[in-house]
Amino acid sequence: MSISTEIRPLIPYLRRFSCALAGNREGGDALVAATLGRLAADPQSFRRDIHPRMALFRALLDAWSGARPSETEAGNQSAVDRKLAALSPQTRQAFLLYAVEGFSVAEVAAIMGFDRSRVSRLLARGGADIGRELAATVMIIEDEPIIAMDLETIVEDLGHEVVGIVRTRRQAVALAAEREPELIVADIQLADGSSGIEAVNEIVGKKSKPVVFVTAHPGIYLSAIKNRPEPVFLLSKPFSADSVRAAVCQALFFDRRAHAAA
């Protein structure tokens, strides 16, 4: 399979990453173009010992270190982007790869060419600063107590405030009206047979609010073409703590960016 065939479906993700890394769309697009140009000129530089998505992101970091694009002035950036710009280049790379693109610590290490302990230190350094900017109030809709407690611990460890845990659609709507959470983490099939999708739709209405669905039945959401809320992040049970952390960070990161651009 040719490199172009392998990487074509990955370009939107690469562009998302490059724009966040550069701090603006123009610089990000220039970085993607430089990356693709380097690969066209030297196909052998595309690593075959790691997953193609990882190899593509590694190629972009090589291009970025060679010619870093100009960054957006602070006045045109969201608060999150200003925090990113203030991080060291390596810390910024590690945070975006892990929290926004969803790579594991091991995958980030392979992409950046570092060992895992170094990546963990970079994430700890940058995550605390960015985490304060992303801090949000969160409602959890989950009818299984142990899973609800696990989610609560993960969310609170990220620096967010859990305003409540509810088990049914009626409870969710009531709590949302009272506390107005900034993020919703929800199951799809709830204790009384009600639907987490319908609960979220009723809560969100016409407003834009980030949502993370954590469910053993992802097909229910995917098949609900007309009534499913968008945009959301969808995780399957059983889940890993890392996947929940990444989804929560991604949901809040893109929500804050969208509001800043509006």
Helices and strands as residue ranges (DSSP letters): H 3-7, G 8-10, H 11-22, H 25-41, G 43-45, H 52-66, G 74-76, H 79-86, H 89-95, I 96-100, H 105-112, H 116-134, E 137-141, H 145-157, E 161-166, H 169-179, E 183-186, H 196-204, E 211-215, H 218-223, E 232-236, H 241-261
